[in-house]
Amino acid sequence: MSRGSSKLESVLAQAKAALARENMGSALVLYRKAMSMDKSNPRLMLRLGQVLVVTGFADEAIEVLKKAAKKRANHPETMVVLAQAYLSVGDVPAMHAALEKALLQDPGHGAAIMAMAKSHIDSGSLELAVEFLERVGDVENPDVLVLMAHGKVARELKDFDRAIGYFRSILENPDFVERFKRSARFEMGAIHDSLQEYDQAFEFYSQANGGHIHGHVAHPASIQSMWSSEVLDGIPRSTIQDERPVIIAGMPRSGTTLTEQIINAHPLGGTVGECPLMMQMVSRTLASNLNQERIDSYGIEYLGQLDRQAGTDPRRVVDKHMGTEKSLGLISRVLPGVRVIHALRDPRDCCLSAFFQNFGTNVQYSRDLTQLGEQYVAHRTMMDYWMETLDVPVFTNVYEEFVSDAEVHTRSIIGFLGLEFDDACLKFHESKDHVHTASATQVRKPVYQSRRQRWKNYEKHLGPLLEALGPYADGVLAEQSIWSGE
C-alpha cells in the first residue's frame, strides 16, 4: 500500500469511527479531507453527500451527489441519498425522480422503496403509498426496509395485526442490524399506544431508546454569556428590511410543525421547514466579529434561501430550525423585520412525545427521560432570557389553547403576523404538501382533545422525567402573550 493510500485509509477509518459516535461534525471534516485526497472517487462522494445531508448542507450535497451519479449512472444508493437532499430543500418532484431512477436500476431496493412509501405518507397520500407498494409487488427475499415500508403503511391503515407481523419479522431476524430493529421497536410502541396497551408501549419505546448514545443538554449560562446585552448592543442590525421571516422556537413535539402548517395553509404563507442556515451562521464566527458588512451579507444570504425554497410570493415564511433558542441573538440582528413564535406545550406531554419519537441521529437528548427534562428546563431558561433581552415581537403559542379553541387561537396567530384571517388555516390537515418533519403524520389529522394529558397514561413510568423537570413538573405554562419586545 502506498503512503498516500495509507493516509486515506486512516482518514476513512477516523470518519467511520466518528459516525459510530454520531459525531457528525467530525465526520464531515474527515470526509471533506478524504475527498481532497481522492477527488474523483464516487464512493467517497456518496459518503460525503450522506453526511452533508445530515448536517444541513443540502445544496452542497446535491452538487456532490450529482457528480457521483455521473460516474455511476443511476446508482441506487446514490439516487436515494440525492433524493434525501432534494427533500431537504423542498424539491419533492426531484426527490421522486431520483427514487424512480433508483428503482429502475434495482426494483427491490429497500431504501428507495421505503423512501417513496414514506414520502406519500408524509404528503397525506396514504392511498398513493398503498398503490406504490402494490406496484412494487412481492420482492423475493425482501430487504429489511421493504418490510419496514409495508409495516408503516399497515400501521397507518390501522391494520395493526398485519403491521405487527412485519415488525416482528424484523425483530426476530438475527441477520438484521440493530438500528433497523430499533426503528421496529418505535413502530411497535406506537401500535400498542394506539391499542391503549400502555405498559407494552412504554416497554417498546424504552427498548428503542436504550443503547443509544445520549446527547448533551444545552448550557444556558454559556449562551447568555456569549450573547449578553453588552455584546448584542455592539452588533449592528442589518440594513436590509424584510418582514417575511417568521421563526418558530420550541422543544421537539411542542406544536412547532402544527403552527408551521397553519401558517403555510394561508394563501400568503410559506415555509422552509427546518432550515439549518441560521445555525450554520452562528457557528461561523465570534459575535465580536459581526460588523455591518457581515451582518448585511448574512441577511442577503438568508433571504436568498427563502427565495429559493419558498419563492417570492409569500408575505410570511416560516423557519422552524432545531435549536432556535441558540440563534435568536443573531436572528435579532440579521433579520430586523422578524417575528418569533414560541411554541409551548404541557412539558410532560411534550417530553413524553419526544421520547416516543424516532429522531434517528438527531435530538440525542430525547433518548433519556432525565435529559429530556433537563433540556426542557434549559430551553425555557433561554427563552425567558431572550424575552427579557431582545426587542423583537414574540407570540407565546400555547398548544393546549389551540386544542381548546382552534379558531380563536388561529386568528390570534395570523393577526400577530399582520395577515387577514383565511379559513384555509383551519383546514391545514387537508393539505397535500409534503411535510418533512417527525410530526408529518400528526399534522395530517385534526387536533383532538385526546392529545392533551397523554402523559397520565404513563405516569408510573415518568419518575426520572418529573424529577428533572423541577418547577415545570406540574405542567406550568406561560400565560398567553401576543406581543413581547417590539
N, C-alpha and C positions, 0 to 999 in steps of 0.2 A: 504494500500500500504506500502510495506517495505521501510526502509530508502534507501537501495540500488536502489530499483526500482524508488523511488522518485528522486534520484540524476541522474539516467539515463534519466528519462523523462525530467528533467531540461536541461541536456546537449543536448538532441534531440531537444527541443524547441529552444534553442540557435542556433543550427545548422540550423534549418529551417528558423529562422529569418535572419541568415547570408546569406542563399541562396536567400531570398527575397530581400536583399540589394545587391545581386550579389557580395558579398564579398567571393570569392571562397577560398582564403587563410584561412580565419577564419573558414569557413565551413569544410575545410579539417582537420584542427586541431581538431575541435569539433567531427567530425565523427571518427577520429582516437581514440579520448578519449572514445567515446561511445563504440567502438569495444573492447577496453581494459576492459570495464566493462561487456561486454556480447559477448564473443569471438566466440560463435557458432551460432549466430543469422543470418540466411541467408538474412533477410530483411535489417539488418544493413550492411552486406557485399555488398548488391546491392547498397545501398545509398553511401557507401564509394567508391565503384567502379565507380559510376557515377561521383563523384567529382574528383577522381583520373584521370579519362579520361580528364575532362575539364581542369584540372590544369597541364596536361602534363606528368603525371606519368603512362603512358600506360602499361609498363611492370608490374608494381606492380598491376595495375588494373586487368590485365589478371589473375594473380595468385589469387587475392581475389575473382574474379568472378567465376573462376573455382571451388573454394571451395564452393561458394554459389550454383553453378549448381549441385554439388554432393549431396547437401542437398535437392534441389528441382529440380529434373531431367527435363531438357528442359523447365524450367520456362520461358515463352515468354519474359517477361521484362528483365530478367537476360540475356537471349540469345542476345537480341537486344543491350544491353549495352556492352556485351562481343564482339559483332560484331564491335561496335564503337572502342573498344580498339584495336582489331586486325587491323582495318583500320588505326589507328594512327601509328602502327608500320609497315605498308605496307604489311600486310599479307592478301591480298584480298581473296584467296581461303578459309582461315579460317573464314573470315568475312561472306562469302556466306554460309559456312557450318553452322555457328551459326544461321544465319537468317532462313535457311531451317528448322532447329530444332524448332525454334520458331513457324514457320508456320505449322509444323506437329502437334504441340500441339494446336495451335489456328489459323486456316486458314484465319480468318478475322482480325488478329491482326494488327491494324493500323500502329503502329510504325515499325513493321517488313516489312509490305508492302511498306511503304514509303521509308525505308532504302534500300530495294532491288531495287526499281524503280530508286531511285536517284543514286545508285551505277552503274547501267547500263548507266544512262545518263552521269555520270561523267567519265565513261570509253569510252565515244564516241560511245556507242552501243545503240542508241535510239530504234533500231528495237527490241533489246532484252527487253527493258523496255516495249514496246508495247506488245510483246509476253507474258511477265510475267504477266501483268495486265489482258490479255485475259485468261491466265491460272487460275489466281485467280478467275476470273468471278465476277458475281454480288454478293455483300455482303449485306445481309439483315441488315437494319439499320446501314449503314456504319459508321465507326469511322471517325472523322474529318480528320485524316491523310490519310485515304483511298481516301477521296475526294481531299485532297491536292495532293496526288500522281497522280491521274487522271488529275487534273488541270495542274500540272507541265508537264506531258507528252504531253498533248494537246497544251500547250504553245510552247514546243519545236518543235512540229509538225506544228506550226503556225496556228493551228485551234483555232483562238482567240475567236470566238463566244462560242465554246464549253468550252474553258478554263474559260472564264468569267462566264459562268453558274455555274461551280464548285466553283469558288472563291466567287461568290455572295451567293451561298447556305451556305457557311461558315460564311460570314459576317452577314447574315440575321438570323442565328440561335441563339436564345438567350441562348441556353444551352452550346454553345461552349465558351471556356475560351479565354480571351483576347490575350494571346500570340499566339494562332493559327490565330486569326483574324489579328494580326499584320503581320504575315507571308503572309496571303492572300492579305493584302494591298500592300506589297512589290511586289507580283506577279502581281497585278492589275496595279501598277505603271509601271512595265516592259512591260506589254501588251500595255498600252496607249503610252509609249515611242516608241515602235515598230510601232504603228499606226500613229506616228508623232502628237499625241494629247498631246502636251507638258504641257499645263496648268493642264489638268486632271491627267497626270502622276505625276507632281510635287505635286499636292494635295494629291494623294495617298501615295507618299513617305513621305510627311510631316506628315501625319496622322500615318503612320507606325512608324516613329521615335518619334512622340510625346508621352509623358507619360513614356518614358523610363528613367531609371536612367542615368544621364550624367556621363561621366568619368573624368579623370584627365589628364591634359596636362603635358608632360614631362618638367622638370626644368633643362635646360642645365647647368646653373651655378653650381648646386649641383653635377651633373655628372662630370663636368670638375674638380671640386674641389676634388672629390673622386678619379679621375684618372688623376691627374695633371702630368706634366712632371717629377717632382721630385719623385712622388710616382711610376710612371712607371719605372724610372731609377733604383729604388730599388728592382724591381721584376725581378727575373731571367727568361730567356727563357727556354722552355723545351729542354731537350737534345734529345728528340725523334723527328727525322725529318721525315716528310711525306708530299708529295706535293698534296695529294688527295683533301684536304678540299678547297671548293670554297664557300665563304659566300656571299650571295646576301642581300644587305641592301636597304631599300626603304620604302616609305609610302605604305599603302594598296592601291591597284589599280594603282600602278606606273609602272607596267610591270615586277614585280618580278617573277610571275608564267610563263609568256611568256619566259623570259630569262632562267628560270629553265628548261622548256620543250625543248628549243632549245639545251641546253647542254645535257640534258638527251637523246635526239634523236641521239646524236653522239655515234658511236659504243664503244667508250671508256669513255662515260659519264655515270653518275648515279646521284641519288638524294635520300635524306632522308626527303624531303619535309620541313615542318616547325618543325624541331627537337627542343624540348624545353630544351635539356640538358645543353647547354651553359648558358642560362638564369638561370637555376637552380644552376649552379656552381657560378654565380655571387652573388647569394644570400646566399651562404653557409658561407662565412667568410669575414672579412675585407681584403682589399687589402694589408694592412701591415702584414698580416699573411701568405702571399703567398711566401713560401720558395721553394727551388728547389725540395724537395721531394713532396710537394703538387702539384706544377705545373706539374711535371712529371706524377703524379698519375692522374691528370685531363686529360693530353694528352692521356694516355693509355686508360682511360675510354671513352673519346670521340671517339678515333679511333676505339675502340671496338664496339661502337654503329654504326659507319659507316660499319664495317664488317658485323654486324648482319642485318642491314636494306638494304644495297646496295650490299653486297657481296664483294669479294676481287678482282674481275676482273676490275672494272672501275679505270681509272687513275685519273679522276677528279670527285668528288662527291659534289653535291650542297646541301647547308643547307640555307634555307630562313626563319629562325625563326623570329617571331614577335619581334619588339623592338630591332633589331640588334644594333642600334646606342648606346644602353646602354651597350652592351657587347663587343664592339670592343677592348677596352683596354685589357681585359682579353684574348680575342682571339689572340691578337698580341703576347702574352707571351706563351700561351698554344699550339698554332699551328704556329710554326715559318715558316712553308712552305706554309701558307695560301695565297690565292688570294682573293681579295674582289672586287665585282662588285656593284657599286652604281647605282640603277635604278632611273631615273628621268623622270618625265612626266610633261607637262604643269600643273602647280598647280591648275588651275581652273578645268580642266578636271579630274585631279587626285582626288581632294577633292569632286567634284560633284559625281563622280562614287562611291566613298566610302559612301557618303550619301545615294546613291541608293541601297546599298548592305545590305542584311540582314546578319549581322555577329553574330546573336544570342547574347550571353553574352560576346563575345569578342569585342575588338575595341570599347569601350563605347564612346569615343570621336567622333566617326563617326555619332552619333545621332544628332549632333548640328552643324550648319554651322560655327558658330563663333569658337567653339572648334576645328573644323577641320582645319580652317585657322591658329589658334594659334599652333596646333600640327605640321602643315607643317613647319611653321617658326622655331619651336623648333628643328625639325628633320634636317633642313638644317643647323642650327647653330651648332648642334652636329657633323654633317658630315664634315663641314668646319673645326671644331676643330681637328677631327681625321686626316683629310688630312694634317694638319699642324704639328701634333704631332707624329703620328705613322710612322714607316718606313716599312710599308707593301705595296705591289703593289695594286693599286686601279684603276679599269676601270670605268670611268663615262659613264653610259649607257643611252643615251637619247632616249626615246621611239619614239619620232617624227622622229628621224633619221632612226630608223628601218623601220617605216612606209614608209618613202620616198624611201629608197633603201635597201630592206631586205637582199639581198645577200652581198652587200658590208659591211653592218653593222654586219651581222652574221659572216662573215670572220674575222672581227676585234675582235669579242668576242672570237672565237675559237682560233685565233692566240694569244690572251692575255693569254689563258690557256695553251699555248705551245703544242697544238694538231694540227694535219693535218686536213684541212677542209674536210668535208664529206657532200655530197648532202643531206643526211638524215636530216641534221639540218634544211634545208629549208622546210622539209615535216613533221615537228613536229606535226602539227594538224591532221595528219593521224594516229598517234599512238593510240593504244587501251589500253595503260597503264592507270590505274586508277589515276586520279588527285584529291588529297584530299585537296582542297582549294576553296575559294569562287569564283575563276576565272575559275573553271573547264570547264564550257560550252564555255566560250570565247576562250580558247586556243584550242578548237576543230575546230576552224574555221580559215581560212586565215585572215590576218590582212589587212583591207582596209583603204583607205584614209578617209572614212567617220567617222572613230573613232577619228579623230582629230577635235578640236574646237567644240566638242559636247556641251560645256558649253554655247555657243551662243544661243542655243535653249531655254535656261533657264535664260538668263542674267537678266531679270527683277526681278527674284526671289533671286538673289545672292548677294544683298547688304551686308548682315552680313558677308558672306564669303570673299568678296573682301576687305572689311574694315579690317578684321582680317589678311588677307594675307600681308597687308602692302606693302613692297618693291617687293613682288612676285605677286602682283595683276595684273601686266601687262604681266604675263607669262614668266618672265625672267628665262632662263635656263643656266646651265653651258656650256661652250664650251666643245666640245668632247675632252676627255683626256684619253689616253690609260694608261700611267704609271704615278703614283704618289707614292712617297716613294721609296722603294727598297734600 
